[in-house]
């Protein structure tokens, strides 16, 4: 798209529980640009690792150890985590 800026950096996302299982690793890197929201990062993550897509809407996102909405802005140096629902007893 003509108005879209190229991605020049990547951010690290920590994956937990079934998200890590589906990705086959606990840390992934996705393209990032200034002003990105968690929603945009989530879309890129699902494009990069399609197996995560089925759990993305029921998962929680955290930035710097605080739960956030899809509208939250992701700073380059932020600690980002995807935490899927867990069950157990």
Residue, then its C-alpha position, 0 to 999 in steps of 0.5 A: x500500500x502506498x501510505x504504509x511505511x516499511x518495517x525497519x525494526x522488530x520487537x520481541x514477543x514472549x509466548x506462554x502456555x499453548x501459544x508457545x506450544x503452537x509456535x514451537x518456541x517461547x520468544x518470537x520477533x515480529x516487524x514493528x514501527x512507531x505507533x503500532x498497536x497490540x492489534x497490529x502486532x497481533x495481526x503480524x504475529x498471526x500472519x507469521x505463525x498461523x497456528x496461533x490464530x485460533x487462540x488469539x482472540x481468547x488470549x490476553x496481551x501484556x505490555x511491561x507486565x500489565x494487561x492491555x487492550x488491542x488499542x494499546x500502543x507498543x513502544x520499541x523497548x516494551x516487554x510484550x507477552x501473549x498469554x492464552x487462557x489456561x485451565x487446570x485444577 
